[in-house]
Amino acid sequence: MKAYRKLAAQWHPDQYNGNDKQKAEKMFIDIAAAKEVLTDPGMLSRILLVASSENSSLRHFDTVCWARRTSTL
């Protein structure tokens, strides 16, 4: 949670000091989604199950995007 808070503060669109506010907004949304995945035991177990399978192609995809797609299953 400490790392999440640090990254969320760094990339929060209202506090971002850089020129690219859209990038900050996207990063902030991705950080929040990653926190949601990592704090949800069911979602985390699904990710670990797929990642540990021999024929997994998960390493080729963004885990956060994959988790969002499978959250409705």
Backbone as CSV, one residue per row, in Angstrom:
resi,resn,N_x,N_y,N_z,CA_x,CA_y,CA_z,C_x,C_y,C_z
1,MET,0.822,-1.195,0.000,0.000,0.000,0.000,0.864,1.256,0.000
2,LYS,2.021,1.172,0.602,2.897,2.338,0.644,3.355,2.724,-0.763
3,ALA,3.707,1.720,-1.557,4.138,1.978,-2.939,2.974,2.543,-3.752
4,TYR,1.770,2.027,-3.522,0.593,2.542,-4.235,0.391,4.015,-3.913
5,ARG,0.435,4.363,-2.638,0.221,5.754,-2.242,1.262,6.680,-2.860
6,LYS,2.503,6.215,-2.890,3.585,7.019,-3.460,3.363,7.246,-4.951
7,LEU,3.053,6.167,-5.680,2.822,6.303,-7.115,1.554,7.095,-7.419
8,ALA,0.510,6.879,-6.642,-0.738,7.614,-6.854,-0.516,9.111,-6.647
9,ALA,0.243,9.472,-5.638,0.535,10.886,-5.406,1.403,11.456,-6.531
10,GLN,2.353,10.675,-7.008,3.262,11.126,-8.069,2.507,11.372,-9.383
11,TRP,1.552,10.504,-9.706,0.875,10.580,-10.993,-0.530,11.169,-10.920
12,HIS,-0.956,11.657,-9.769,-2.296,12.244,-9.659,-2.386,13.434,-10.612
13,PRO,-3.390,13.444,-11.489,-3.470,14.509,-12.500,-3.510,15.923,-11.928
14,ASP,-4.093,16.092,-10.754,-4.164,17.429,-10.161,-2.827,17.872,-9.561
15,GLN,-1.946,16.922,-9.258,-0.673,17.249,-8.640,0.515,17.050,-9.574
16,TYR,0.277,16.562,-10.790,1.351,16.271,-11.725,1.979,17.560,-12.224
17,ASN,3.321,17.641,-12.168,4.031,18.861,-12.541,4.474,18.885,-13.996
18,GLY,4.350,17.788,-14.699,4.778,17.720,-16.090,3.786,18.364,-17.046
19,ASN,4.130,18.333,-18.311,3.293,18.947,-19.340,2.205,18.022,-19.858
20,ASP,2.391,16.736,-19.741,1.475,15.755,-20.333,0.457,15.269,-19.294
21,LYS,-0.610,16.040,-19.127,-1.644,15.690,-18.141,-2.393,14.419,-18.531
22,GLN,-2.531,14.158,-19.831,-3.229,12.943,-20.265,-2.442,11.702,-19.884
23,LYS,-1.131,11.764,-19.994,-0.290,10.640,-19.582,-0.433,10.416,-18.077
24,ALA,-0.446,11.500,-17.312,-0.599,11.389,-15.863,-1.942,10.755,-15.509
25,GLU,-2.973,11.156,-16.217,-4.298,10.593,-15.947,-4.341,9.099,-16.256
26,LYS,-3.747,8.696,-17.382,-3.712,7.284,-17.756,-2.915,6.477,-16.730
27,MET,-1.764,6.991,-16.330,-0.938,6.297,-15.339,-1.689,6.161,-14.013
28,PHE,-2.373,7.224,-13.606,-3.123,7.199,-12.349,-4.220,6.135,-12.399
29,ILE,-4.915,6.041,-13.518,-5.967,5.036,-13.676,-5.372,3.626,-13.654
30,ASP,-4.248,3.435,-14.332,-3.591,2.126,-14.335,-3.092,1.735,-12.945
31,ILE,-2.571,2.698,-12.206,-2.088,2.433,-10.839,-3.259,2.031,-9.941
32,ALA,-4.380,2.730,-10.072,-5.567,2.398,-9.277,-6.097,1.013,-9.642
33,ALA,-6.072,0.679,-10.938,-6.534,-0.644,-11.371,-5.615,-1.737,-10.842
34,ALA,-4.314,-1.494,-10.857,-3.372,-2.482,-10.333,-3.599,-2.709,-8.840
35,LYS,-3.851,-1.640,-8.110,-4.131,-1.776,-6.672,-5.389,-2.607,-6.451
36,GLU,-6.400,-2.349,-7.275,-7.651,-3.103,-7.151,-7.414,-4.593,-7.382
37,VAL,-6.622,-4.912,-8.382,-6.325,-6.313,-8.686,-5.543,-6.953,-7.553
38,LEU,-4.534,-6.273,-7.075,-3.660,-6.851,-6.051,-4.332,-6.974,-4.686
39,THR,-5.356,-6.172,-4.430,-6.029,-6.254,-3.132,-7.267,-7.148,-3.180
40,ASP,-7.649,-7.624,-4.356,-8.781,-8.530,-4.492,-8.248,-9.963,-4.555
41,PRO,-8.437,-10.755,-3.502,-7.875,-12.106,-3.478,-8.338,-12.986,-4.642
42,GLY,-9.578,-12.856,-5.053,-10.085,-13.660,-6.167,-9.402,-13.303,-7.478
43,MET,-9.263,-12.024,-7.732,-8.625,-11.572,-8.958,-7.151,-11.954,-8.962
44,LEU,-6.488,-11.770,-7.850,-5.071,-12.102,-7.756,-4.847,-13.594,-7.971
45,SER,-5.716,-14.430,-7.408,-5.545,-15.875,-7.589,-5.740,-16.276,-9.046
46,ARG,-6.671,-15.617,-9.759,-6.852,-15.910,-11.185,-5.618,-15.523,-11.990
47,ILE,-5.034,-14.388,-11.680,-3.825,-13.943,-12.381,-2.688,-14.921,-12.122
48,LEU,-2.505,-15.308,-10.877,-1.421,-16.234,-10.547,-1.641,-17.596,-11.193
49,LEU,-2.885,-18.047,-11.262,-3.193,-19.321,-11.888,-2.852,-19.294,-13.379
50,VAL,-3.255,-18.271,-14.055,-2.977,-18.172,-15.487,-1.487,-17.970,-15.733
51,ALA,-0.856,-17.139,-14.927,0.570,-16.864,-15.110,1.422,-18.098,-14.847
52,SER,0.946,-18.993,-13.999,1.745,-20.164,-13.668,1.526,-21.330,-14.635
53,SER,0.516,-21.221,-15.487,0.276,-22.323,-16.422,1.393,-22.369,-17.469
54,GLU,1.685,-23.570,-17.946,2.793,-23.765,-18.876,2.588,-23.039,-20.197
55,ASN,1.372,-22.997,-20.683,1.094,-22.401,-21.980,0.633,-20.954,-21.865
56,SER,0.992,-20.315,-20.792,0.526,-18.957,-20.561,1.174,-17.962,-21.524
57,SER,0.339,-17.140,-22.103,0.853,-16.051,-22.924,0.656,-14.725,-22.205
58,LEU,0.359,-14.799,-20.912,0.114,-13.601,-20.116,1.317,-12.676,-20.123
59,ARG,2.508,-13.227,-20.213,3.697,-12.381,-20.167,3.750,-11.411,-21.344
60,HIS,2.948,-11.671,-22.378,2.931,-10.802,-23.552,1.882,-9.700,-23.433
61,PHE,1.117,-9.711,-22.391,0.049,-8.741,-22.231,0.257,-7.925,-20.966
62,ASP,-0.350,-6.770,-20.960,-0.350,-5.930,-19.769,-1.278,-6.577,-18.742
63,THR,-0.763,-6.935,-17.594,-1.534,-7.642,-16.573,-2.756,-6.860,-16.132
64,VAL,-2.622,-5.567,-16.010,-3.757,-4.766,-15.561,-4.882,-4.822,-16.576
65,CYS,-4.575,-4.698,-17.854,-5.612,-4.764,-18.892,-6.241,-6.151,-18.920
66,TRP,-5.434,-7.190,-18.761,-5.957,-8.543,-18.739,-6.901,-8.719,-17.564
67,ALA,-6.525,-8.189,-16.435,-7.351,-8.327,-15.239,-8.685,-7.601,-15.410
68,ARG,-8.661,-6.458,-16.050,-9.907,-5.733,-16.282,-10.852,-6.541,-17.168
69,ARG,-10.308,-7.162,-18.202,-11.139,-7.941,-19.112,-11.729,-9.159,-18.425
70,THR,-11.003,-9.783,-17.525,-11.475,-11.013,-16.897,-12.286,-10.755,-15.639
71,SER,-12.370,-9.516,-15.187,-13.083,-9.241,-13.944,-14.576,-9.489,-14.068
72,THR,-15.072,-9.547,-15.292,-16.509,-9.791,-15.479,-16.836,-11.269,-15.572
73,LEU,-15.831,-12.139,-15.576,-16.081,-13.585,-15.684,-16.629,-14.153,-14.409
